[in-house]
């Protein structure tokens, strides 16, 4: 059995009930009920309630055919001991503070009325219910263990919201090697453009994150009579870049962002010394940037992504906007080094036999022979760092085999050992590897800033949507700023003392040894800039001449 999907799913063409599970993500009162978390933020809950009726039919069909169904709930302990400070702060800025009293009890707290699954989609006897504290269902949970014990290899995704918890979990699952399918009419978001962008990004690079199908297509694939109601409003939509999806008829006038003005949420131009003018809040949320606690994470600055003869461009996945940010990113790297910030480099690469390459990764040209050797294979020329991004001897290098830099790496341990709590992120591609890493970092409590002109991908609409998704709900994954805004904040810091302390710490010398040194010792002063705000945060249509 197989499902009509884009790309075709499952990869092996064999759909087995005992090895396949539906993940119903966060169908809770807090996300789609009156008076819940999403309603309190001012969003239209009719959008997040749209998947309920199709999901009722899917539940019935999968139960009848013997498939697994797993339900998730996002929520925190009553003590909020598992809620990062930045997550709670952001929620309070939009009037729905996590843990605060609301119409449905304390917001997103376990055991409160709003935390419960909605009445229409209650679990059947024996179905697993997974409680999670973050957006992803694999972080701080036993989901992977449960799936392994049940020998489940294929996952069907439904629930809310498409662009946040559903996509985050799907990205994690993909990195873990699960074959993933997203049901277009059984998921929804608070922002329709972000919903569309998630459907498109899922299929990008030949299905790097998974496949997309309608509920009707799934039911036919498992041999269940499909109700006419599920078919009535379905259309095939061309999302651009050769990506199509079967989905409910899009509402008139709604779509993915097309211009910079479509994605600016609430830029902050008046900030304290040493803080970054960012969107939607002055970054970081807890004061000014501190070199000893902040790391620059540079992702995938490799020929296979960014050189004309690299494996990805040679296969038709040209990150034109990524090439354009190389100069800006190199400048940021130089100044962050001079100012004493921690520097971390991450690059993607697989074993020569692709034994550590996720199933979906084999859809894009991993391992394909090209001018620079096998694409994204460790040890090949295309896998090396670009010369201007070569790590210094004392800089942390993360070798990853998934989209996310935290997957099966020592990144979290390394950052913790360095005392890093804040991340400035740049690299490519924005919508896949960079976004996956931002989501992973956010769920682990890191305060994140994405540099809008130091990241890029293959299409303007998905690039803009990726930037917008970071900032939704007052920065659900962090904040966005230009490199100029960041470097302006860095130039305002009295970093001499901090830089000296950091260097002496690295050398194992007590910080008291810094006393008496000149005030400008170790300070880089060659960067002076007046910050221009507004559209400068987002480069003006750098994709204008990209071939689509």
Beta strands, then each sheet from edge to edge (+ up, - down):
strand 1: 20-25
strand 2: 68-74
strand 3: 128-132
strand 4: 154-160
strand 5: 179-188
strand 6: 211-213
strand 7: 234-240
strand 8: 243-248
strand 9: 294-299
strand 10: 342-348
strand 11: 369-370
strand 12: 373-374
strand 13: 396-400
strand 14: 422-428
strand 15: 447-456
strand 16: 479-481
sheet 1: 3+ 2+ 1+ 4+ 5+ 6+
sheet 2: 7+ 8-
sheet 3: 13+ 10+ 9+ 14+ 15+ 16+
sheet 4: 11+ 12-
end
